[in-house]
Amino acid sequence: MTASPATLPLLGRTALVTGVSRRRGIGFAIARTFARLGASVFIHHYGPHDEDQPWGADDLSGVVSALRAELTEGARLGEMSADLRDPGRIQPLIDAASELTGSLDILVCNHARSGGDGSILDMTPEALDAFWQTNTRSTLLLTRAFALLKADAPTAAARPGERIQGDRKRPFTAPTGRVFWMTSGQGHGPMRGEVAYATSKAALAGVTATVAAELLELGIVLNTVNPGPVDTGYLSPDATDRPLGEVQELIDGTPFGRFGAPSDPANLIGWLATDDGAWIVGQVLTSDGGFYLA
């Protein structure tokens, strides 16, 4: 079959997906979807985080091999391990992803710190900082580094209300880049025992419109996705740290009798990254099968 924009809409584009360390994870599903749509893919991973979780770490060589098998002929795959709590790791990651094919078109900030959280009574400066650094600060800094690929570095800090001055004039015939952030369900109801995590994700959802408006000056489209409850292992009988009866009760209360699968948010992001999805801009989108409406 001859490749075409219809069959491989991301052919010739390069995507960086962070947090791709387990074949059962959302990051892997997103990277696989991009590969199946024709893109070259650069993945970021950080195995030590998973080693501390109930579901454990995956074999990274297996992760890479599985993704390589999905590539379209001529597409490339790259990888890097980095602890994104360290701001010094941001630019090297963007540089490596850009060097894979000579350009970088899509950024998906999927990485996240989870586990080791607590209630408001458990909060410490160290706990709050750890979630902020991993989930929020690194996402903003990755987005900045990606945006600078499409514009000259600012000469002075912007003042309130001031627009970014891009070096490309509008109107744009097509987006110059795509950025995807990941949030959670903190806006739909309480997330007890996850105060630090919910805070870090709420910040991203809350600033989406502001950053999306600024990135549009450069032709970059930003959207934030809340995948809802997705079974990446933490809800499966073989890996969950929750009572199985409690998990089954949650399943029974869902509209379609299941939690989300990693492919659910991945399919949404894959479509949004194509030309067909370019009209959706600056939104916080929930992909949860009606979970929060049940």
N, C-alpha and C positions, 0 to 999 in steps of 0.2 A: 504494500500500500504506500502510495506516495504521500510524504508528509505535507500537510497544509495547515493554514491557520485554524481551520475547522477541527482537524483531528489532533493537532499539537499547537494549541494557541499560545504556549509560552516558549516555543522554539526560538532559540537564539538569545534568550534572556537568562540572567544569572540571579539566583536567590541565595541569600544567607538566612539560615534558620537556626536560632539558638535553642539550647536545651534539647538536643537530639541525642539521648544517651540510652534509651530503652526502646525495644521494638513494640512494646505495649503502650508507648507514650504518645501524646498529642504531637510533639515535635517530630517524631518519626513519621507519623501519618501525614503531616503537612509536607515534609521533605519528599516523601514517596509520591504524594499527589503532584507536587511540582515536577518531579522527574517524569511521571507518566504524562504530564502535559507538555513535555519537551524541554524543560529548563535544565540548565546546568545548576548544580546545587552544592553549596558549601555549608557544612554543618559544624556547629559548635557543641561541645559536650563538656561535662564536668562530673565524672564518675563518683568522686568522693561524697557528693551530696546523696546519691542513691544508696551508697553503701551503708549510710546511717538510717535508712528508712526500712519499714517492715517488708516492703516488696523487694528490696535488695537491688544490686547493680546488675546490669546486663553485660554480655560479652561485646565489647565495642567493635571488635573485628567482625563479629556477626552482624552488628548494626550496619557497618560500612558495606559489607558484602551484600546484604539484602538490598540496600539502596542502589548500589552499583548495578545490580541486576535489573533495576527498573529504568535505567537511563536510556534515552533515545540515542541512536547512533550519532556519534559526534559530540554529544553532551559530555560534560566533565563533572567529577565529584571531588571535593576537597574537604578537609576536616582540621579542627584545632581544638585542643583542650584548653580551657581557661577558667579561672575563678573570677567571675565578673564583679565580685565585691572590690576587686583591685582596679581602680580606674586606669591604671597603667596598662591594662590588658585590652582596653577598648579599641584604641587605634590599631594595634597590631592585628586584631581580629578583622576589622574592616579592611585593612590593607591586604591581608591574605585572601580574603574573599574576593576583593576587587581584582587581584592578580590571577585568579583562577582562569578567567577568560579575557581580562582586560577591561571589564565593566561590571557594575553591580546595579541591578535593576529593582530588586525586591529585598526588603528586610522584614523578617518576622521575629519579634522579640518574645519568644515562647518560654525562655528559661524562667525558673521561679524557685524560691526557697519555700519549702513547706515542712511541716513537722516542727516540734520543739517550740510551739507557740503557747498560748495560755489565755486566761481570762484577764480582765482589766486588773484584777488583784495580783496577777502574776507578772505584770509588765515591769521591765527594767530598761534603763537606757541601752544596755547592750542588746537586749532582744529586739527592741524597736529599731535600733541602728542596723542590725543584721538583716532584717527584712527590708528595710528601706534601701540599703545599699544594693542588695541583690535584685529586688523586684522593681524598684522605682528609679533610683539614681542611675543604675546601669542602663536601663531602657532609655532614659532621657539622653544619656551620653552617647549611646549607640545611635540614636536617632539624629543627634547633632552631627556625629561623624559621617553618617550616611548623607545628610543634607549638604554637608560641605563638599561632597563629591559633585554636587549639582550647582554650587555657587562659590563665589569668592568668599574668603574668610571675612567676617565683619570687622570693620576698622574701629568701631566703638559700640559700647553696649546700647541696645535699643531702649528708648524711654517708653513709659506707659502710653499705649495707643499708637506707637510708631510702627509702621510696616517694615518688614524686611525688604531690602532692595536687591532683588535678584538681577543676574546679568543676562537673563533671557526675557524677552518681552512677551506679554500676553497679547492675544489669546494663544494658548498652547493647542497644537493639533492633537496631542495625546499626552497622558501623564509622563513626566520625566522619571518617575520612580514611584514605588508603592511601599508603604510602611504599615505593619500590622502590630498592634499591641494586644496583650491578653489581660483581661480583668477577671473578676469573679462575680458571685451573686450577692455581694454586699449591699447592693442597691435594692434588692428585692425582699430582703428580710434579714433577721439577725444571723450572724455566724458565730455562735457561742464558742468560746475556747480558741478563737482564731483572730484575736484582736490585732496583733501585729501584722499578720498576713492581710486581713481585710483592710487595714489602714493603708498598707502599701499599694494594694490594688485599687482602692477607692481613689487614691491620688491620680492614678493613670486615667481612670474613667472621667474624673472631674476635670482634668486638664486637656482632654482629647480635643474639644472644640477650639481651644486656644492654640494648641500646637498645630492642629490641622489647618487652621486659617493662615498661620505663618508659613507652613510648608507649601500651601497652595501658591504663595508668591513665587515659589521655585518650580511649580508644576508637579509637586509631589503630593500624592494622595495618601492620607492616613485614615485608617479605621481601627477601632478597638473591638475585640470580640470577647464576649463572655460565653464560654463553652457549656456552662451549666455543669451538673454532676456528670463527669465522664469516667467510666471505669478504665483506669490505666493500671489496674492491679490492686489499688487500695480498697476496691469494693468486691474483688473476686474472692471466692472461698479459699483459694490456695495461697492468698497473699494478704488478705485484709487483717487489720488488727482490731476490728470491730466484731462484736457478737454476731454470728450468722443470722440469728433470729431478727436482730435489729436491721440488718441489711435487707433481708427478705421483706420485712415490713415496709421499708422504704420503696422497694421495687413494686410491691403490691399497690402502693399509693400513687404510682406514676401513671399518666394517661395511657401510655402504650406498653406498660409492663416491662420496661427496661430502662436502665440508665443510658446516657449517651455513650457512643463508641468513639474512639479517636478519629475515625473517618468522618464523623458528623461535622465537627468544626473544621476539619481539614478540607472537606468538600466545599464548605462555604468560603474559606479563605482562598482556595484554588480558583473558584469562580470569580471572586472579587479581584484577583490578580490579573484576570484576563481583560481584554478590551471590553467585553460585555459588562464587566462589573465596574467600569471606570466612573460611572455616573453616581455611585454611592461614595460619599465623601464626608469625613468628619463625624461618623456615627459610632455609637456604642451599641453593637448588635448582639442579641442573645440568641444562642442556638441551644435550646434545652428541651425540645419536644413538649413544651407546655408544662414543664416541671413546676415552675413557680406559680402556675395558674391552678394547679390541682388542689 
